[in-house]
């Protein structure tokens, strides 16, 4: 690479590639320390190649010294850092305070039973993980049974019921947030009366009628009265007329962006199976995933598209 020799597929691609180059060399410790190697490394640095130095440890030649391939986590971190430099919109989220909700709520019927839904929280936790990687200060509020929370959060709060989630969102907004990402599947209804102990089926005869009442509408009851400069991203799970219903929901609840999906349609899924989503903004549909993808990939794409649109509309750069 230093001398411009392109006699195999890798070196040919390196010379042909016009974008950033990251190199993670690994070799014998004496080779690494040789003046010729160090001079070439200096030349590459001067040309803008991003170098990840090898680590120390046992080498293939049987000695313990410097020359091991850098740890995968260090390589990934450098790739992300370089991508931030290469794409200005990727720096949009850095240092922003972002509140994310994820997963279902469980509304108790008695001491054993509850009402819930099929949400796994994978989308919300994927968004939180990607925001952490992009340098945001993330508060994550999760319902029960939610996918594992990522490392690096500013705060993580576990809740169970819709009322508890509403209270946790209220407290997090009190602490100050720039963005709210409402990815949780909050129950719309809860039993009006929670029975003590376990209700025996023998006492209910041939059926059991539950009287339900509405749970708090977090966007309407908690967020709207204190909106201010808070930017809001919501989610709409629909099973018909997806784009139309999601657009109407975005406008009715005063959200800036809404992500629509139909988990029962082709390309839809619960959990982390490949999935399809649609991003809708103030000007209508803004982006759709071209093919089903994991929610980690969808999270990265959604945050990129939102950042790009926000910067274009307002000329707003990174925080």
Secondary structure, DSSP 8 states (H G I E B T S, - for coil): -TT----SHHHHHHHH--S--EE-----HHHHHSHHHHHHHHHHHHTT-EE---EEEE-TTS-EEEEE---HHHHHHHHHHHHHHH-GGGGTTTT-EEEEEESB--EESSSS-EE--S--SHHHHHHHHHHHHTT-EEEEEE-TT-----TT-SEEEE--SHHHHHHHHHHHHHT--SEEEE--B--SEEESS--SS---GGGGTT-----EEE---IIIIIIGGG-TT-EEEEEEE-SSSHHHHHHHHHHHTT-SEEEEE-TTSTT--STTS-B--EEEETTEEEEE-SS-B-HHHHHHHHHHHHHHHHHHHH-----
